[in-house]
Amino acid sequence: MKNSLRIWIACLAGILLSCNPESPSGEIHKTLYLRHAGADMPAYLHGNADSKTFLVVLHGAGSFGLAFRDGMFISDLEENYVVVYFDQRGQSMAQGHYNTPEDLIDLMASDVEALLKLLKHTYGEDISLFLMGHSWGGLLSGATLLRPGVQASLKGWINVSGLMDLPGASLARKDIIQTIAEEQIALDISVEAWQQIRDEAIGLNPESDDTEILKLAARSMSQLIADETVRRTVSSEKLYRALIDNNPVNWQVSWFFNQPVAYAKEVDYSLLGSLSQISLPSLFMYGKYDVSVPVTAGELAYLNLGSQERKFVRFDASIHHPHDTEPIKFSEELRLFINSYR
């Protein structure tokens, strides 16, 4: 049946059809394969099943689910909850044969909705589900929440560095580059380099120079790292996930042919006008020095939220990955939020 949901659970010993909810207990490490609308997508479950609390993580564009499984995700979050690392359609280790849909984002959001149903089907309706998205995953998680009935199945939403408004991205990036440059100059840090970056930014037009703004953003991030204003973080665990747990060839080929952000940009995708429909408890987390998804873009989205129970956290020593650059603060804020609403 077209767009029907067939639920399969993949274990190391083979593939089993889940007919009855399990009673999760103890520490679990297992992989579920979601088959939905022509795609087979793995979800890697690791953590404390006794908590009956599941944190579903949606990775950013060009990334993969297990990219998050290092550091405090293992040492802290998996000790307290089950973390579900999901490979999205057309990304990483997901597979399938399907035509390009008219609305790619809506289809990918329906995949996430199907995953939430799979988890409840497998582990029981009484589990507490939280949805977290980073960067592109933040946008996708927001789109998922706008599907009918999805918010009722969740306890909370965590948006990490999510870009909710593609049309406004270039202007937000240009503005944050100038703001950071002026701040670094005032602090007498790499003055000549930042003056050049600032002057180039001033001369760019957000409506026509998007590519040049992105290049300048990359230079700004490199300069921030060189200045040690923020720190570079590529753990050995993350490299292991990319090269061993994740097939890098399949990952890169999938990314080459499936770029949802390009689609979102092409259609000028924005959730700003719809965020008022989200009433779920929400936690927004953004990096002060993020020139990819500026903190100001996060603040604008936050102001449009319909939720009365919400919190905005700014990370003052982070670029685009606050969970890597300020992991202790990130973990504390995340656990406080989850424990308040589960």
N, C-alpha and C positions, 0 to 999 in steps of 0.2 A: 504494500500500500504506500502511495506517495507520501513522503515526509513522515512516515510512521516511525515510532520509536521502538527499537528492539534492544533490550538490555542484556548485555553479556558481561560476565565477570571472568577476567582472565587471571589464573593462578599459575605458578611455575609449573605445576604438573599438567596443566591443560586449560581448557575453556569450559566453564560450567555455567549453566543457566540458573540465575538466582530466582527462586520461586517464592521464598518466604524470607521475611526480614530476619537478619541475624541479631544476636544479642552481643554487642561488642564488649569485650573485656580485655584488660591487660594491654600490652604493647602490640601494635599491629604494624606490619609492613607488607602491603599488598598493592597490586595494580588492578584497576578496573578498566575495561575497555568499553567506551560508550560508542555504540553504533547508531548514528542518527543522520538522516537525510543524505545518505551516500558517503558519509565519512566515518572512519574508525579512529577514535581519539582516546589516548591513554590518560588516565588520572592516577597518579602515584600517591598512595595513602601511607603516611608515616605518623606515628604518635601514640598518644594515650587514649585508648578507646573507652576506658572507664569514665572519662570526662563527659562522654556523650556530646561533646562540642566539636564541631567540624569547621575549620577555616579553609574555605575554597580560595585558592590564589590564581589570579589571571595574570599571565606574564605580559610584558610589553612587546612592541612590534619587533620582529626579528629575533626574539629571545625564545626561551623554552621553559616549561614548568619547573624542572629540577634546577634551573639556574638559581633559584631561591634557596635551595636546600644546602645551606652551609651556615657557619657561625651560630648566631642566636636562634635561627629557625630550628636547628637541631638541638642545641643545648638548653633552650628555654621554651620555645613555643611547642615543640613536639613533646616536651615533658608534661605540658599542661593540656594540650588539645590534640586532635588529629588534624594534621595539615594536609590538604589535598592539592597537589601540584598538577595542574591540568595543561596538557598540550592542545592548543586550540586547532580548529580546522585549518588545514593548509599550512600548519606551522610545525616545526620540530619533527617529532616522530608520528604525528597523525598521518593517516593514509586514507585513500579513497579515490573513487572515480565519479566526478560530478561536474555538471556544467556551472559556469559562472552565473549566479542568481541576479535578479534585478536589484535586490537590496542585500548586499553582502553582510552589512552590519546586523540587520534584523535576523538573517540566517544564523550568524555566529552567536547572537544573543539567544536564539532559540536552542542552540547547542548547550549553552550554559544552563538554561532553564531545564533542559533534559538531564543534565548532570545533577542538578539539585534534586530532581525527581528520582534519579537513580540512587542517590545516597539515602534518601528517605525510604525508598523501596527496599534497599538492602539492609539498612541499619535501624529502621523504625521511624515512625512519624514523630516520636518524642525527642529526637535528637535536635540540638540547637545548631543552626547553620548560620555562618557569617560569610559574606562575600567580600573579598579584597581584590582590587585591581591596581596594577602599577602602570603608569604611562598610558599606552594604548589600552591596556587592560582596565585602566580606570574608566576610560570612555565606554568600553564594552560592558563593564559592570553596570554603569549608569543606564545604558540602553537596555540591559537585561531587566533592571528594576522597573522599567516602564512597560514591560509586557504584562498583560492582565493577570493578576493573581500572584505574581512572583513575590512581591514584598511580604505577603502574608506567610510565605514559607520560610522567611528569614528573620533573624534576630537583629542584624545590623549590617551596615555597609562601611567598608574602609576604602577610601580613595587615596592612593598614594601617587602624587605627581601626575594626576590624570588631566589630559587636555580635553575640555568639554566643548570648546568652540574653535573649530578649524579656521573659519574666516578671520577671526581676530588674532590668530597666532603670530603672524609676522609683526604686527604692530607691538604686541606684548613683548616679543623677543627683542625688537629694536629698543624699546624703552628700558628693558631690564639691563641690556648691555651698556647703555649709556649711564644708567644709574650706578651699576657696579664700577664702571670705569671712573666715574667722578669720585666714588668712595675710595677706590684704590689710590687715585691721584692725591686726594686729600690726606691719605695716610702715608704718603711718600713711598709707595710701593710700586716698583717698576714703572715709574712715571712716564718715561718715553714710550714704552710699549702700550700702556693704557691710553695715552693721549692719541696715539695712532688709531687704536681700536675705536675710541670715542668719536674721533673725527670721521672715520669711515662710516660709522653707524649713522651719524647725523646726515650724511649724504645719500643714504639709501631710502628708497620709496617702498613702504610695506606692500603696496598694491602691485608692484611690478618686479621687485628685487628679492623675492622670497628665497631663491637659491643662494644669493649672495649673503643674505641675512643669516641663513643656516651655516654657511661657511664661516662667517664672522663669529657666530655662536660657538662653533667648534674651536676656533682660535682663542676665544675668551675662556672656555673651559680649560684648555691646555695652559693658558697663562695663570689661571687661578691655582692650578695644581703646581706649576713651577714656582709660584709665589708662596706655596704652602699655606694659602688661605683655606683651602680644602685639601683633603688627602686622597691619593689614588688608592683604590682598594680592589685588588684582584686576588682573591684567596686561592691557595692550592686546591681547596675543596671545590671551588667554582670551576677551576680549570679541569679538574677530574670529572665533574658532572658534564662539562661540554665535550670532552674528548672520549670518555669511557661510558658513562651512563647514557649519554645522548650520542647518537650517530651523527657526526659533524657533516658528513656528505649529504645524508637525507635532510638534515636540518637546513643546510644552505641552499640545496636545490628547491626545497619547499618554499623557502623565503623568497627565492628568485622569482618564482611563478605566482606567489600569493602574497600580495602586499596590501593589506586592508587599509593602512593609513593613506596610501595613494588613492584608494577608492574614496575614503572619507574626504580627502582634500579635493578630489575631482567634483564631488557633489556638494561641497561647502557644508559639510555635516556639522551640526551644532545641537547641543542639548540645553543650551541656556534657557530657551523658552519653555522647556518641559520639566526642568528640575523642580519646579514648584509642586509637581505631582508626586514627588518622593517624600514620604512622611516617615520613613524608616529611620531609627537612630543612626547617625552618621558621624564618622571620624574622617577628617581631611588632613593629610600630612604632605607638606611641601618643603623643598629646600630653598633657603634664602638666595643661594647663588645658582639656582637652576636656570640656565638660559635656553633650555630645550622646552620646558613647560614652566614658564615663570610663575613665581609665587603670586603675583598679581592676578594671573589668569585663574589660579586656584581660589583666590579670595573672591573674585567676581562670581565664579560658579557657586561658591559657598553662600553668598548673599542671596542667590536665587533658589536655594533649597527650600522645600516645603516643610522639612523636618523641624520640629520644635526641640528635639533632643539631638544636639549636634555640637561638635567641637572642632576647632581649627588649630593645628599645631604647626609652627614654623621651626625648621631646623637650621640654626644659624651657622653651621659649619658643613653644609651639604650642597651638592649640585643636584643631580637627578635621582640619586639612589640613597635616600636617607637611611634605609635599612642596612646599607653597607657602611656608610660614613659615620653615622651616629647610632650604632646598633643597640646600645644600652638604653638610650632615651626612646628609641623606636619601640623596643620590646616592652618597656615599661608602659608607654602610652597605649600600645595595642592590648596588653593584658588588662590594663585598667578598664578599657572600653569593653572588651569581651566579657570580663567578669561582672561588669555593671548590668549587662543586658541578657546574659545567657539564662 
